[in-house]
Amino acid sequence: MSKYLGAIQPLFSLIVKGAFLLALAFGLIGIVLVCLDATGDAEISVFGQSIKSKSVGVSALFLAAVMTVITIRRVLGTVNTVAGVESKSEAPEGSEELLEKHKGNKVTAAKEIRKGKSKKA
């Protein structure tokens, strides 16, 4: 594991475990409320996702799902950013020029870098 990811790993673990415990609690409460046939008009809008339901249990399950998806997306995005910071320091010579040439397309630039390495070998 790299030094940056190693440094933030305990914080990520705490955030992810806490969010999943809350999502699990919302999910279990939602299942119980659905089984008890708890009703009531509920309209919830969270992080751009919205639901309108007459069942409180379904709304709780919706909150659990949104929390899980948002947590996973945010953590993976942060890990990707940290990995990108590290890879810039390890990038081969000429990679910045190739990225500009290919208008930021990393896949095409990486293919061209590999071609250049195989021609030199």
N, C-alpha and C positions, 0 to 999 in steps of 0.2 A: 504494500500500500504506500502511496506517495506521502510526502510530508504534509501537504495541505489537507488531503482527505483524512489522514490520520489524526490531524489536529481537530477537525470538526466532527469526527465520527461519534464521540460521546454525546454531543449536543443533538446530532441527528437522531441517534438512538432514543434519546429522551423524548424528543418531539414526536417521532413516529410512534413509539410505544404509547405515549399519552393520547395521541389522536386516535389510534386504533382502539384503545380502551374506551374512549368516549363514544366512538362509532359503534363499538360492540354493545355498549350500554343502551344507546339509542335504538339499535336494532332489536335487542332483547325486549326492551320496553315496548317497541312497536309491535312485535309479535304477540306479546301479552295483551296489548290493547286491541289488536285485531281479533284475537281469540275471545276476548270479553265483549266484543262488538261495541266498543266505545265509539260514539258518534259525536259529531260536532263540526260545524263548518270551519275549515282551516285553509288559509291561503298563505303560503310561505314562498318567499323569494330570497335565495341565498346565492351569492357569487354568480349572479346572472342566470341561475336555474330557478324555475318556479313551479309550484304545484298548487292545485286547488282541489281539495278533497273533502268529502263528508266524513271520512274516517280519520281519527286522530292517530291511530296505529300506522296507517299508510304514510301519513306525514312524517312520523318518527322514523320509519324505514327509509323514506326519501332523504331525510337529514343524515342518516347513517351512511347512505351511499354517496351523497355529495361530499361529506367529510372525508371518506376514504379516497375518493378519486382526486380531490383537491390536494390532499396531503401527499399522495404518491406523485402527482404531477409537479408539485412545488419542490419536493426533495430531489427528484430526478433532474429537474431543471437546474437546481443549485449544484448538484454533483457534476452535471455537464458543464456548467460555467467554470467550476473549479478545475475540472480536467482540461478545459480549453486554455485556461491560464497556464497550466503546467506544460501543455503541449506546445505553446508558443515558444517557450524557452528551449524546447528540444526539436524545433522545426528545422528541416534541412535547409541548406543555403539555397537561395533563389525562390523559396516557396512564397514569399510575399509578392514577388513580381508575377508569379504564376497565378496567384489568387486574383490579382488585379486584372491580368490578361483574361482570365475566365470569369470575370465579374463576380467574384466571391464564391463560385461553385467549387467547394472543397473536394468533391469526388473527382471531377475532371482534372483539377490541379494535382491531386494525389496520383492519378493514373499517369499523368505526364511526368511526375517526379520518378515514379517507378520505372517508366520507360527509359528515362535518362540514366538511372542507376544500372539497368540491365545492359544498356549500350556500352557503358564504361567498363563493365565486368568482362 
